[in-house]
Amino acid sequence: MPSRTSCFNRTLYRKNLTRFWPMWGMASFAGALFPLMLFMQIQRGYSVKPLEMTEMYYNVAAYALPVVSLFYAVLCALAVWSYLYTSRSVGLMHALPIRRQGLFVTNFLSGMTMLLIPYAVTGILTVLMSLLFGFFEPVGVLVATGAVMAESFFYFSSATAVAFVTGNMFAMPALYFIFHFLAVIMDFMVSTFANGFLFGLEREYNGVVEFLSPTVYLMKQMRVDTEYTQIANPDGSYYRSEITSVTMENGHLVAIYAAVGLVLLVLAWRLYRRRSSESAGDVVAVGWMKPVFRWGVTVCGALLGGQALYLLLLADGTYTVIPMAICMVVAGGIGYYAASMLLAKSLRVFRGSWKGLVALAVLSAALCVGLEADAFGVERRVPDASAIEVLEMRTAGNTYRLVPGEDDLLMDRARALHGAVAADADYITDFRYSGEAEYNSISFTYTLKGGVEMSRRYWVPLTRERMAREGTYDFLLNDFVNCEAAKAKRLHLGDSRYTVESANIWGLENDTYDFNSREAGELLAAVGRDMQNGNWGEYDFFESDDAGCLEACLEFSFYYDSGWNGRHYDYISVNLRPEMKETLGLLERMGLLVKEDLRPLGEKYPERYRDEAFYREYETVYGNEASVGIIGGADGATEVFVAGVTA
């Protein structure tokens, strides 16, 4: 009879399960605590609806399962592949009458079984309880089961692939977590490094390649969308909320990662088939990956260690080419030799290493020079209007959400302002503060078609002379903030997407007052009429105080529904002024204002406001130049600050 080659060994499978039963047994015990706690809650009178259980399943799959599987999968992989990491054990396993194909399949299946047993115990007990107490919901159970199977397969496949890359038991979990979070770490390091050279970049994390860090990406992208309805009691005493539907947003990502897991499993088999038994104990067991490891450690050391060394020695967030290049070479050189020692398992790695150090120095200098010169045009980039999906601009205490096709006028002005600020990078960075200038923050966040996000943030000086000169960013900023379209945008007038939800007034002699939605709409319309009459909305970037404002302040809350992306909220504070006749007249008719409320702050509290003599005295005592400015919105000041330059 012809002999058959088996790809599965039952004895080895049972041996793995019995040998490592404390691990999956303890995990199963911990998982069984959840249905036990649920049972205790039911015994105390807690009522559970089927859709509430579905919501719970989806929340576990979206937010808990990736983290639990991340850690538990590496433990299971260490258990079944631990024989690869010592010469004696790997020699024994490979001497057994089982081919490598059989070892691979059997160990993978036993590891997957250990990974799934705790989930199965928890799920079966929960389903039995839901059947017993009448809150079983099959759709939620099926979706949660599919998520558990897919995520478990992906995480264990990735752990298996890493297990064959290394021959060291301690290196395996380290490489596994680096593999899962390298994209996020590199994004952070590259972003902070570029921020030190490039004008306007102040974002420490961009998330462009976040999908390469599965745990982070799944937890951020998968969302549970729950809809409620308000149901009145028969006696009409009060309303209660009841779930009407629960959906899992972006649940397809789990299937995509499961497909990636299949690719990693094939890669793991190819690595194991060619793996040398003598590689046990090596930090990197695959020959072609050793240079990747050495230079990976070198690059990470140069970026992270170089920045840390630079900040430690120079304590300056703005980088210069030569000092940073030196710091990168020092830190990267340490990483280069550390990686070489780990690979060689020896301290004698210095002979002939000068070529690597020269390459490191050239690369570090080229990177620093390229960023300093903005070789890729990052500083000057302003996206084309056709490529923008949404632009959020924040300045002068307000946020403007601009959408092409609806806000084209403001979009063009915002893009022109961005281009003018970027073009004046040298002027802004070299500006020396004087008492005639004020600073203002401007930020642009572009959501481009395709989902890519681009952000820039600037802290720019403003002068009266430049604000009167067309073409300067000072002029364009004032032109944007004080145009009629921007004023209407601040109040969301004429924007059908926004609904005024509520309003309140505070700072009154007679305490505060909350308006209902109808009253809030009437007040908003009154402020809009004051705006059209020229009595509200003019923002003075050089205003020195709020003495002309009333103490009372209106606050409006808005919301708009953007479909699957959920509900968004916005609010604005409006400092009342005596010239706002429409708004004050309406408040008086409502009986909310008394005579004392109509007195400006400068008249009501004269001791709070100092005259010019005080500032001259302050300038003499504390420095040769001083200024007072206002940080706040177009509706009035929110903070007074004094700035001076010491002699």
C-alpha positions in Angstrom: 0.0 0.0 0.0 1.3 3.5 -0.8 2.3 5.5 2.3 0.5 8.7 3.1 2.0 11.9 4.5 -0.2 13.5 7.1 -0.4 17.3 7.5 -1.9 16.9 11.0 -0.7 15.0 14.1 -3.4 14.4 16.7 -0.9 13.4 19.4 1.0 16.7 19.1 -2.3 18.6 19.0 -3.5 17.0 22.2 -0.1 17.5 23.8 -0.1 21.2 23.1 -3.5 21.7 24.6 -2.8 19.6 27.7 0.7 21.1 28.2 -0.6 24.7 28.1 -4.0 24.2 29.7 -3.3 26.7 32.5 -3.0 29.5 30.0 -6.3 28.9 28.1 -7.9 27.7 31.3 -7.3 30.9 33.2 -8.4 32.9 30.2 -11.6 30.9 30.0 -12.2 31.5 33.7 -11.7 35.2 33.2 -14.1 35.2 30.3 -16.8 33.3 32.2 -16.9 36.1 34.7 -18.7 38.3 32.3 -21.9 36.1 31.9 -21.7 35.5 35.6 -21.8 39.3 36.3 -24.6 39.6 33.8 -26.6 36.9 35.6 -26.2 38.6 38.9 -27.5 41.9 37.4 -30.5 40.1 36.0 -31.2 38.5 39.4 -31.2 42.0 40.9 -34.0 43.1 38.5 -32.0 44.5 35.6 -33.9 44.2 32.4 -32.1 43.4 29.2 -33.5 43.8 25.7 -32.3 41.9 22.6 -31.0 45.0 20.9 -29.1 46.0 24.1 -27.3 42.7 23.9 -26.5 43.3 20.3 -25.1 46.7 21.2 -23.0 45.1 23.9 -21.7 42.5 21.4 -20.7 45.2 18.9 -19.0 47.3 21.5 -16.9 44.3 22.6 -16.0 43.5 19.0 -15.1 47.1 18.2 -13.2 48.3 21.3 -12.2 45.3 23.5 -11.6 42.4 21.1 -8.6 44.0 19.2 -6.8 44.7 22.4 -7.5 41.3 24.0 -6.6 39.4 20.9 -3.4 41.5 20.4 -2.0 40.3 23.8 -3.5 36.9 24.0 -2.4 35.9 20.5 1.3 36.5 21.2 1.1 34.3 24.3 -0.5 31.5 22.3 2.2 31.9 19.6 5.0 31.8 22.2 3.5 28.6 23.6 3.3 26.6 20.4 6.4 27.9 18.7 8.6 28.0 21.8 10.6 25.0 20.6 12.2 27.2 17.8 14.2 29.2 20.3 16.6 26.7 21.8 18.9 24.3 19.9 18.0 21.3 21.9 14.2 21.6 21.6 14.2 22.5 17.9 16.6 19.6 17.2 14.2 17.2 19.1 11.1 18.4 17.2 12.7 18.2 13.8 13.9 14.7 14.6 10.4 13.4 15.2 8.7 11.4 12.4 6.6 14.5 11.5 7.4 16.6 8.5 7.7 20.4 8.8 4.4 20.7 7.0 2.7 18.6 9.7 4.4 20.5 12.5 3.3 23.8 11.0 -0.3 22.9 10.5 -0.7 21.1 13.8 0.9 23.8 15.9 -1.0 26.6 14.1 -4.3 24.8 14.7 -3.5 24.1 18.3 -2.5 27.7 18.9 -5.8 28.9 17.2 -7.7 26.5 19.4 -6.1 27.9 22.6 -6.9 31.3 21.4 -10.6 30.6 20.6 -11.5 28.4 23.6 -11.9 31.4 26.0 -14.0 33.3 23.5 -16.1 30.1 22.9 -16.7 29.6 26.7 -17.7 33.3 27.1 -19.9 33.3 24.1 -21.7 30.0 24.8 -22.5 30.9 28.3 -23.8 34.4 27.3 -26.0 32.9 24.5 -27.4 30.3 26.9 -28.3 33.0 29.3 -29.9 35.2 26.7 -32.0 32.2 25.6 -33.0 31.4 29.1 -34.0 35.0 30.0 -35.5 35.9 26.6 -33.0 38.5 25.2 -31.4 36.4 22.4 -30.7 38.3 19.2 -29.3 36.1 16.4 -27.9 38.8 14.2 -25.7 40.3 16.9 -24.4 36.8 17.9 -23.5 36.0 14.3 -21.7 39.3 13.7 -19.8 39.1 16.9 -18.8 35.4 16.2 -17.6 36.4 12.8 -15.5 39.3 14.3 -14.0 37.0 16.9 -13.0 34.4 14.3 -11.6 36.9 11.8 -9.6 39.0 14.3 -8.3 35.9 16.1 -7.1 34.5 12.8 -5.4 37.8 11.8 -3.6 38.3 15.2 -2.4 34.7 15.5 -1.2 34.7 11.9 0.7 37.9 12.4 2.2 36.4 15.7 3.1 33.2 13.8 4.9 35.2 11.0 6.9 37.1 13.6 7.7 33.8 15.4 9.6 32.6 12.3 11.4 35.9 11.7 13.3 35.5 15.0 15.0 32.7 16.9 15.0 34.4 20.3 12.1 34.1 22.8 12.6 37.5 24.2 12.9 39.2 20.8 9.7 37.6 19.5 7.1 39.6 21.6 9.2 42.8 21.1 9.2 42.4 17.3 5.5 41.5 17.4 4.5 44.7 19.1 6.9 46.7 16.9 5.3 45.1 13.9 1.8 46.2 15.1 2.7 49.7 16.1 5.6 50.7 13.9 3.5 52.8 11.5 2.1 54.9 14.4 5.5 55.3 16.0 7.2 56.3 12.7 4.3 58.7 11.9 4.9 60.4 15.3 8.7 60.5 14.9 8.7 61.8 11.3 6.0 64.4 12.1 7.8 65.8 15.1 11.1 65.8 13.2 9.5 67.6 10.2 7.8 70.1 12.5 11.1 71.3 13.7 12.2 72.4 10.2 9.0 73.2 8.3 7.0 76.3 8.9 3.4 75.8 9.8 3.6 72.1 10.7 2.6 71.7 14.3 0.8 68.3 14.1 2.7 65.5 15.9 0.6 62.7 14.4 -1.1 62.5 10.9 -2.4 59.0 10.7 -1.8 58.7 7.0 -0.6 55.1 7.2 -2.5 54.2 10.4 -4.0 51.1 8.6 -0.6 49.5 9.0 -1.2 49.5 12.8 -4.3 47.2 12.9 -5.2 47.6 16.6 -5.2 51.4 16.4 -6.9 51.5 13.1 -9.7 49.1 14.1 -10.4 50.8 17.3 -10.6 54.2 15.6 -12.5 53.2 12.5 -15.0 50.6 13.8 -18.0 52.4 15.5 -21.2 51.2 17.0 -24.1 53.3 15.7 -27.1 53.1 18.0 -30.5 54.8 17.4 -33.0 55.5 20.1 -36.6 56.6 20.2 -38.4 58.4 22.9 -41.5 56.5 24.2 -44.0 58.1 26.6 -45.4 56.2 29.5 -49.2 55.5 29.2 -49.8 58.1 32.0 -47.6 60.7 30.2 -45.5 61.2 33.3 -42.1 60.9 31.5 -40.3 59.6 28.5 -38.0 56.7 28.3 -35.3 55.9 25.6 -35.5 52.6 23.8 -33.0 51.2 21.2 -34.5 50.9 17.8 -31.5 49.8 15.7 -27.8 48.9 16.2 -25.3 48.8 13.3 -21.6 48.2 13.1 -19.8 50.9 11.1 -16.8 49.7 9.0 -17.2 46.1 10.1 -15.8 45.1 6.7 -12.3 46.0 7.9 -12.3 42.8 10.0 -12.7 40.8 6.9 -9.9 42.7 5.1 -7.5 42.1 8.0 -8.5 38.4 8.0 -7.4 38.3 4.3 -4.1 39.9 5.3 -3.8 37.3 8.0 -4.0 34.6 5.3 -1.2 36.3 3.4 0.9 36.4 6.5 0.2 32.7 7.2 1.5 31.8 3.7 4.6 33.9 4.4 5.1 32.2 7.7 5.0 28.8 6.1 7.6 29.8 3.5 9.8 31.1 6.2 9.5 27.9 8.2 10.1 25.7 5.2 13.5 27.4 4.6 14.4 28.0 8.2 17.6 26.6 9.5 17.5 24.8 12.8 20.8 26.4 13.7 19.1 29.8 13.8 17.8 29.1 17.3 18.9 31.9 19.6 19.4 34.5 16.8 17.6 37.8 17.2 16.8 37.7 13.4 16.6 34.2 11.9 16.1 35.3 8.3 19.2 36.3 6.4 17.8 38.9 4.1 16.0 40.6 7.1 19.2 41.2 9.0 20.2 44.4 7.1 16.6 45.6 7.4 16.7 45.1 11.2 20.1 46.8 11.5 19.1 49.9 9.5 15.6 49.9 11.0 17.1 50.3 14.4 19.6 52.9 13.1 16.9 55.0 11.5 14.6 54.9 14.5 17.6 55.7 16.8 18.6 58.6 14.6 15.1 60.1 14.4 14.0 59.5 18.0 17.3 59.7 19.8 18.6 62.5 17.6 15.6 64.7 18.6 15.9 63.8 22.2 19.6 64.6 22.3 19.0 67.9 20.4 16.3 69.0 22.8 18.4 67.9 25.8 21.5 69.9 24.7 19.9 72.9 23.0 16.4 73.0 24.5 15.0 74.5 21.3 12.0 73.2 19.4 13.2 74.8 16.1 15.9 72.7 14.5 19.0 73.8 12.7 20.8 71.6 10.2 24.4 71.1 11.5 23.5 70.5 15.2 20.6 68.2 14.4 22.7 66.2 11.8 25.4 65.7 14.5 22.8 64.6 17.1 21.3 62.2 14.5 24.7 60.6 13.7 25.5 60.1 17.4 22.1 58.6 18.3 21.9 56.6 15.0 25.4 55.3 15.5 24.5 54.0 18.9 21.5 52.2 17.3 23.7 50.9 14.5 26.2 49.3 16.8 23.5 48.0 19.2 21.7 46.2 16.4 25.0 44.9 15.0 25.9 43.4 18.4 22.5 41.8 18.7 22.9 40.2 15.3 26.5 39.1 15.8 25.9 38.1 19.4 29.3 39.7 20.0 30.8 43.1 21.1 33.4 42.9 18.3 31.5 44.7 15.6 33.6 47.9 15.1 36.1 46.7 12.5 35.1 47.9 9.0 32.0 49.7 10.3 33.1 53.2 9.1 31.2 52.7 5.9 27.9 52.4 7.8 28.7 55.5 9.8 29.5 57.5 6.6 26.3 56.4 5.0 24.4 57.4 8.2 26.1 60.9 8.2 25.3 61.5 4.5 21.7 60.4 4.9 21.2 62.5 8.1 22.8 65.6 6.5 20.7 65.2 3.3 17.5 64.8 5.3 18.2 67.9 7.4 19.2 70.0 4.4 16.2 68.8 2.3 13.8 69.8 5.1 15.5 73.1 5.8 15.2 74.0 2.1 11.7 72.6 1.8 12.7 70.5 -1.2 9.3 68.9 -1.5 7.3 72.2 -1.2 5.5 71.2 2.0 5.6 74.7 3.5 4.2 76.3 0.3 1.5 73.8 -0.5 -2.1 75.0 -0.7 -4.5 72.4 -2.0 -6.5 73.1 -5.1 -10.1 73.9 -4.5 -11.1 70.9 -6.7 -9.3 68.6 -4.3 -10.9 69.8 -1.1 -13.8 68.1 0.5 -14.0 70.3 3.7 -11.8 73.1 5.0 -11.9 74.1 8.7 -10.2 77.4 9.4 -9.7 78.6 12.9 -8.8 82.2 13.7 -9.8 85.1 15.9 -11.6 82.8 18.3 -13.9 81.3 15.7 -14.1 78.2 13.5 -15.3 78.3 9.9 -16.3 75.0 8.3 -16.2 75.6 4.5 -17.6 73.3 1.9 -16.9 73.6 -1.9 -20.1 74.6 -3.8 -21.6 76.2 -0.7 -18.9 78.5 0.6 -16.8 79.2 -2.5 -16.3 82.9 -1.7 -14.9 82.2 1.7 -13.0 79.2 0.4 -11.1 81.3 -2.1 -10.3 83.9 0.5 -9.1 81.3 3.0 -6.8 79.7 0.4 -5.4 83.1 -0.6 -4.7 83.9 3.0 -3.0 80.5 3.5 -0.8 81.2 0.4 0.1 84.6 1.7 1.1 83.3 5.1 3.2 80.5 3.6 4.9 83.0 1.3 5.9 85.2 4.2 7.5 82.4 6.2 10.8 84.2 6.5 9.2 87.5 7.6 7.1 85.7 10.3 10.0 83.6 11.7 12.4 86.5 11.7 9.9 89.1 13.1 11.1 90.9 16.2 8.2 91.8 18.5 7.3 95.5 19.0 4.5 97.2 20.9 2.8 98.1 17.6 2.2 94.5 16.7 -0.3 91.9 17.8 -0.2 88.1 17.3 -3.0 85.9 16.1 -3.3 82.2 15.5 -4.5 80.8 12.2 -5.0 77.2 11.5 -6.2 75.3 8.3 -7.4 71.7 8.3 -8.1 70.4 4.9 -10.0 67.1 4.4 -9.1 66.1 0.9 -11.0 63.8 -1.4 -10.0 60.3 -0.6 -10.0 61.0 3.2 -6.4 62.4 3.5 -6.1 65.2 6.0 -3.7 68.1 5.8 -3.2 70.6 8.7 -1.2 73.8 9.1 -1.1 76.2 12.0 0.5 79.6 12.2 1.2 82.1 14.9 1.5 85.4 13.0 2.3 89.0 13.9 -0.1 91.7 12.7 0.7 95.4 12.2 -1.6 98.3 11.3 0.7 99.3 8.4 0.6 95.9 6.8 -3.2 95.5 7.4 -3.8 98.6 5.3 -1.6 97.3 2.5 -3.4 95.0 0.0 -1.9 91.6 -0.7 -0.3 91.1 2.8 -1.6 88.3 4.9 -2.5 90.9 7.5 -4.9 92.6 5.0 -6.3 89.2 3.8 -6.9 88.0 7.4 -8.8 91.2 8.2 -10.7 91.0 4.9 -11.7 87.4 5.6 -12.8 87.8 9.3 -14.7 91.1 8.7 -16.5 90.3 5.4 -20.2 89.9 5.5 -20.1 86.2 4.5 -17.8 85.4 7.5 -20.0 87.3 9.9 -23.0 85.3 8.7 -21.0 82.1 8.9 -20.2 82.7 12.5 -24.0 82.9 13.2 -24.8 80.1 10.7 -27.3 82.5 9.1 -28.7 81.1 5.8 -27.1 77.7 6.4 -29.9 75.1 6.3 -27.6 72.4 7.7 -27.4 74.1 11.1 -30.2 74.3 13.6 -30.0 76.6 16.7 -30.5 74.2 19.6 -30.5 76.6 22.6 -29.2 79.8 24.0 -28.6 81.4 27.3 -27.6 84.7 28.7 -25.3 85.2 31.7 -23.7 88.2 33.5 -27.1 89.8 34.3 -27.9 91.5 37.5 -30.8 89.1 37.8 -28.6 85.9 37.4 -28.8 83.8 34.1 -31.5 82.7 31.8 -31.9 79.7 29.5 -33.9 80.2 26.3 -35.9 77.6 24.5 -35.3 76.8 20.8 -38.0 79.3 19.6 -36.6 82.1 21.7 -33.0 81.2 20.7 -34.1 81.5 17.0 -35.6 85.0 17.6 -32.5 86.2 19.4 -30.2 84.8 16.7 -32.3 86.7 14.1 -32.0 89.9 16.1 -28.2 89.5 16.3 -28.3 89.0 12.5 -30.2 92.3 12.0 -27.6 94.1 14.2 -24.9 92.6 12.0 -26.6 93.8 8.8 -26.9 97.3 10.4 -23.2 97.3 11.2 -23.6 97.0 14.9 -22.1 93.6 15.5 -19.3 91.4 14.1 -16.5 93.9 13.4 -13.3 92.3 14.8 -10.5 94.7 15.8 -7.3 92.8 16.0 -5.7 95.8 17.8 -8.5 96.4 20.3 -7.0 97.1 23.7 -9.9 96.3 26.1 -13.6 95.5 26.3 -14.6 98.6 28.2 -17.3 99.3 25.6 -19.0 95.9 26.1 -21.9 95.1 28.4 -21.3 92.5 31.1 -24.1 90.4 29.8 -23.1 87.7 27.2 -25.3 85.5 24.9 -24.3 82.0 24.1 -25.8 80.1 21.2 -25.6 76.3 20.6 -26.0 74.8 17.1 -26.1 71.3 15.7 -26.2 69.7 12.3 -26.6 66.0 11.2 -24.1 64.7 8.7 -25.6 61.3 8.0 -23.5 58.3 8.9 -20.8 60.6 10.4 -23.2 61.5 13.2 -24.3 64.8 14.7 -21.9 67.8 15.0 -22.1 70.7 17.4 -21.0 74.3 17.4 -21.4 77.3 19.6 -20.7 81.0 19.7 -20.5 83.6 22.5 -21.8 87.1 21.7 -20.7 89.9 24.0 -23.4 92.5 24.0 -22.7 96.1 23.2 -24.9 99.3 23.7 -25.2 99.8 19.9 -26.9 96.4 19.4 -30.4 98.0 19.4 -32.2 95.0 17.9 -30.8 92.4 20.3 -31.1 94.6 23.4 -34.6 95.7 22.4 -35.8 92.0 22.2 -34.1 91.2 25.6 -35.8 94.2 27.2 -39.2 93.1 25.8 -38.6 89.7 27.4 -38.1 91.5 30.7 -34.5 90.3 31.2 -32.6 93.5 31.2 -32.6 96.2 33.9 -31.0 99.6 33.7 -27.8 98.4 35.4 -27.3 95.7 32.7 -27.1 98.5 30.0 -24.1 100.2 31.4 -20.8 99.4 29.6 -18.0 97.7 31.6 -15.8 100.7 31.5 -18.5 102.8 33.2 -19.7 100.1 35.5 -16.2 99.1 36.8 -13.8 102.0 36.1 -11.3 100.6 38.6 -10.7 97.6 36.2 -9.5 99.7 33.4 -6.2 101.6 33.5 -5.3 104.7 31.5 -2.4 105.3 29.3 -0.3 106.7 32.2 -0.3 103.2 33.7 1.0 101.6 30.6 3.8 104.2 30.3 4.7 103.4 33.9 4.6 99.7 33.2 6.8 100.2 30.2 9.3 102.2 32.2 9.5 99.7 35.1 9.3 96.4 33.2 10.7 97.0 29.8 11.2 99.2 26.9 8.1 98.0 25.1 4.8 96.8 26.3 1.4 96.1 24.7 -2.0 95.0 25.8 -4.0 92.7 23.5 -7.2 90.7 23.3 -7.5 87.1 22.6 -11.1 86.1 21.7 -13.8 85.9 19.0 -15.3 88.4 16.7 -18.0 88.8 19.2 -15.7 90.3 21.8 -12.7 89.7 24.0 -12.3 86.6 26.1 -8.9 87.3 27.7 -6.8 90.3 28.3 -3.0 89.9 28.2 0.0 92.2 28.6 3.2 91.5 26.7 6.5 93.3 27.1 10.1 93.0 25.9 12.7 93.4 28.6 15.6 95.8 28.1 
